[in-house]
């Protein structure tokens, strides 16, 4: 289930994020995304402060209200002025209503502005993470699964948004409540305060222990959630295979097992969190009982008024609730920091340098007759040796050399696993050689900005991926911004216009997920139209006709012939009939060129691999065996 995922294959040596300097640095990195909206964020914090202070005023005036009423009763006149405040019961009640109004007013704007700042900040973070992800090299994606990355963009960032819009403001507000409440109860009665605070050291010690457990369980839960996203993504992407093999029940059971595994981790975390909250609640609110008892004794002795005791108990409740919030926030802090670590791991990956040469490669200036935006298409592989980063012990290419002159066609044939697709990946600079070099127009490919280099190449693969928009959108992917006339012209050259015009919506026909609404031949011709519109100098055809029926292959081959005219073309083919007209054929075996020449030259070579494959394939055809069963070349 989790092969290829670094979090499973590589031990997690990252230190835990605790509520220390490191943890606050992580929070500061999040707040950096709030910086563009700092005015509203600061205003929200000011309203939060004012609203919190208004809330702290409520117990004070409640105590004064009770003292005023009691003094009035003792004086024989209800509503008599309370000397300490100098206001009667009615005035204090109006003040209490005003305090509540101020608190409600501040709460509205604080909530709205924080929601706006959080949504915009998260949008920026989501945009940056996505932009960073698609700039990462192919080696990164070879070790990841799409469902996991989707989970990072969805679940982890949603958790971070909750931190920005909820946890951080709540933490700041509760800090004000705690500091203000402690100050006010200390002013009310120092002796009662000492009794009430006697339970804090135990609660803090327990919070530290439970916080460590919570963080560990939270990170495990996030991993389990990512695993379930992987299952969904894989299943829906391959839904045709799922249905063809009647494996709906199997996939449902696989997803159920993943969800149950995640639930087990979540419930374990909930047990820790519940035990922690219950313990803290018992300690904090249990301390109110001796506080009330001792307060009653003080009132009885005349050392404290009824209003003062009420005020003290209300503030004690505020402080207890505040500490209870800290218990919840502490667990949420660790969960969010786990998500933040995951996101920052992705952001710390080194992206491809699309706009400039690779660091450490000296740039040779282009000659005036070869402008940087017009690659002609001369391709040379000079003794290229390469191993994939994830399998360094397996050498895929061994000092491989080949060349393609501008405007010529070369073909790569050979057994599966010989290294043909690897050659194409290196031409596109998905990977760089371990030794040797690749020259484009006589210049090291690493000296070209990737955007420039890939902008002059196009590929028509065997398994065409169409995006879920319209046919016009998919053709225009070759050159975003192309006009309708240019799109139609490219489709005509690709033998695609007739079938597109046959749809009721024409070029605005939605192709469905991965082009499911179109046949294989139709998808291939849309891909060819896309390549024609791009107008590349170097064209790569990777098994572009191998899975088509005879009529579709004829139409696609006609389109390919038009597309290859005047362009450097690199053709990978299993069917040797498709490479006969190549200017040069390279036979690849175990990462090396073992034969090279034209079809006629290679066919005349006694004991040659190409001749053997050719005799096998064409002999089968002559015997009436369909080409769909040809040997893998």
Beta strands, then each sheet from edge to edge (+ up, - down):
strand 1: 379-386
strand 2: 397-404
strand 3: 409-413
strand 4: 435-440
strand 5: 443-444
strand 6: 457-461
strand 7: 538-542
strand 8: 568-572
strand 9: 584-589
strand 10: 592-597
sheet 1: 2+ 1- 4+ 5-
sheet 2: 6+ 7+ 8+ 3+ 9+ 10-
end
